Amino acid sequence: MHLRSTPLPEDVQAVRRMATETGFFRPDEVDVAVELVEEHLAKGTDSGYYFHFAVDPERPETHEPVYDPPLGYVCFGPTPCTIGSFDLYWIVVDKASQGNGLGLQLMHQAEQSARTMGGRRMYVETSGKELYRPTQRFYEKAGYSVAARLPDFYDLGDDKIIYQKNL
């Protein structure tokens, strides 16, 4: 896996496609994922959003500039008004690339980058719906533990689960 940390304009549609194809996110949630990429494109790191995009290392080299669509990405950043706390905002792996450890690699890269920026703890939130049980297991496998559960946060019967990990 090769990583690039700078979003490209083409990533806007790639993020929209990946997030939509997972089947986990409502259209308004996908719009938020896209907005974070657009915000970084407009403001750079002043946006407070940082990214790592996984691209295919097997694509043959060419002399022409070619856009490598990401196989997955992670978006994270310092939690506003805190010192040393970071939020993991999005982690999405292309449906065809799921199940091969790419998500964990992206997670670990985000954690390492946060540590480099002075991060002491990473937080991530997800839905408590049964649909999200694989997501919950993913965070637990990555070493995260439940810090809080907010009943009916997203909707009736849809709790918000906040995970944390010391970096």
C-alpha positions as CSV (number, residue, x, y, z in Angstrom):
1,M,0.0,0.0,0.0
2,H,1.2,3.5,-0.9
3,L,-0.1,6.4,1.1
4,R,-0.6,10.0,0.1
5,S,-1.6,12.6,2.6
6,T,-2.7,15.4,0.3
7,P,-6.3,15.3,-1.0
8,L,-6.6,15.9,-4.7
9,P,-9.7,17.4,-6.4
10,E,-10.5,14.0,-7.9
11,D,-10.8,12.6,-4.4
12,V,-14.1,14.4,-3.9
13,Q,-15.9,12.0,-6.2
14,A,-13.9,9.0,-5.0
15,V,-14.8,9.7,-1.4
16,R,-18.5,10.1,-2.4
17,R,-18.4,6.8,-4.3
18,M,-16.6,4.8,-1.6
19,A,-18.8,6.1,1.3
20,T,-22.0,5.5,-0.8
21,E,-21.1,2.0,-1.9
22,T,-20.5,0.8,1.7
23,G,-24.2,0.9,2.3
24,F,-23.6,2.3,5.8
25,F,-24.2,6.0,5.3
26,R,-27.2,8.1,4.6
27,P,-26.8,10.6,1.7
28,D,-26.5,13.5,4.2
29,E,-23.6,11.7,6.0
30,V,-21.9,11.1,2.6
31,D,-22.2,14.8,2.0
32,V,-20.3,15.5,5.2
33,A,-17.5,13.2,4.2
34,V,-17.2,15.0,0.9
35,E,-17.4,18.4,2.7
36,L,-14.3,17.6,4.8
37,V,-12.3,16.8,1.6
38,E,-13.5,20.0,0.1
39,E,-12.6,22.0,3.2
40,H,-9.1,20.6,3.2
41,L,-8.8,21.4,-0.5
42,A,-9.8,25.0,0.2
43,K,-7.8,25.6,3.4
44,G,-5.1,22.9,3.6
45,T,-4.2,21.9,7.2
46,D,-5.8,25.1,8.5
47,S,-9.1,23.2,8.0
48,G,-8.1,20.9,10.9
49,Y,-8.7,17.9,8.8
50,Y,-5.9,15.5,7.9
51,F,-6.0,12.6,5.5
52,H,-4.3,9.5,4.4
53,F,-5.3,7.9,1.1
54,A,-4.3,4.3,0.3
55,V,-3.5,3.9,-3.4
56,D,-2.7,0.7,-5.4
57,P,1.1,0.0,-5.4
58,E,0.7,-2.4,-8.3
59,R,-0.3,0.1,-10.9
60,P,2.5,0.4,-13.6
61,E,4.4,3.6,-13.7
62,T,3.8,5.9,-16.6
63,H,5.3,9.2,-17.6
64,E,1.9,10.8,-17.9
65,P,0.3,12.1,-14.7
66,V,-2.5,9.7,-13.8
67,Y,-4.9,9.9,-11.0
68,D,-4.8,6.8,-8.8
69,P,-8.2,6.4,-7.2
70,P,-7.9,5.5,-3.5
71,L,-8.6,2.0,-2.2
72,G,-9.5,3.6,1.1
73,Y,-8.9,6.7,3.2
74,V,-8.9,8.0,6.7
75,C,-9.7,11.5,7.9
76,F,-8.7,12.7,11.4
77,G,-7.7,15.8,13.2
78,P,-7.2,17.5,16.5
79,T,-10.4,17.9,18.6
80,P,-11.2,21.6,18.8
81,C,-10.6,23.2,22.2
82,T,-8.5,20.3,23.5
83,I,-4.9,19.6,24.0
84,G,-3.7,16.2,22.8
85,S,-7.1,14.8,21.8
86,F,-7.8,13.8,18.2
87,D,-11.0,12.7,16.4
88,L,-11.0,10.0,13.8
89,Y,-13.8,11.5,11.6
90,W,-13.9,8.9,8.7
91,I,-12.4,5.7,7.7
92,V,-13.7,4.1,4.6
93,V,-12.3,1.2,2.5
94,D,-13.5,0.6,-1.0
95,K,-16.0,-2.3,-1.0
96,A,-13.7,-4.4,-3.3
97,S,-10.7,-3.9,-1.0
98,Q,-12.4,-4.7,2.4
99,G,-11.3,-7.6,4.5
100,N,-7.6,-7.5,3.7
101,G,-6.3,-5.3,6.6
102,L,-6.3,-2.1,4.7
103,G,-8.6,-0.4,7.3
104,L,-6.3,-1.3,10.1
105,Q,-3.3,0.0,8.2
106,L,-5.1,3.3,7.6
107,M,-6.1,3.4,11.3
108,H,-2.6,2.8,12.5
109,Q,-1.2,5.5,10.1
110,A,-3.7,8.0,11.4
111,E,-2.7,7.2,15.0
112,Q,1.0,7.6,14.2
113,S,0.4,10.9,12.5
114,A,-1.7,12.1,15.5
115,R,1.1,11.1,17.9
116,T,3.6,13.0,15.7
117,M,1.3,16.1,16.1
118,G,1.2,15.7,19.9
119,G,-1.9,13.5,20.1
120,R,-2.3,11.5,23.3
121,R,-5.8,10.0,22.7
122,M,-7.9,9.3,19.7
123,Y,-11.7,9.2,19.8
124,V,-14.1,7.7,17.2
125,E,-17.8,7.4,17.2
126,T,-20.2,5.1,15.5
127,S,-23.8,4.0,15.5
128,G,-25.1,1.4,18.0
129,K,-27.3,-0.2,15.4
130,E,-26.8,-3.9,14.7
131,L,-25.8,-3.0,11.1
132,Y,-22.7,-1.3,12.7
133,R,-21.6,-4.3,14.7
134,P,-18.8,-5.1,12.2
135,T,-17.6,-1.5,12.6
136,Q,-17.7,-1.8,16.4
137,R,-15.7,-5.0,16.2
138,F,-13.2,-3.3,13.9
139,Y,-12.6,-0.5,16.5
140,E,-12.3,-3.1,19.3
141,K,-9.8,-5.1,17.2
142,A,-7.8,-1.9,16.7
143,G,-7.5,-1.5,20.5
144,Y,-10.3,1.0,21.1
145,S,-12.6,0.7,24.1
146,V,-16.1,2.1,24.7
147,A,-15.9,5.4,26.5
148,A,-19.6,6.3,26.3
149,R,-22.9,5.3,24.9
150,L,-25.5,7.9,24.3
151,P,-29.0,6.4,23.9
152,D,-31.1,7.4,21.0
153,F,-28.5,10.0,19.8
154,Y,-28.9,9.6,16.1
155,D,-32.5,8.5,16.1
156,L,-34.8,6.4,18.3
157,G,-33.1,3.1,18.8
158,D,-29.8,4.4,17.3
159,D,-27.3,5.0,20.0
160,K,-24.0,6.8,19.6
161,I,-21.0,4.8,20.8
162,I,-17.8,6.7,21.5
163,Y,-14.6,4.7,21.4
164,Q,-11.2,5.9,22.7
165,K,-7.7,4.7,22.5
166,N,-4.6,6.1,24.3
167,L,-1.9,6.8,21.8
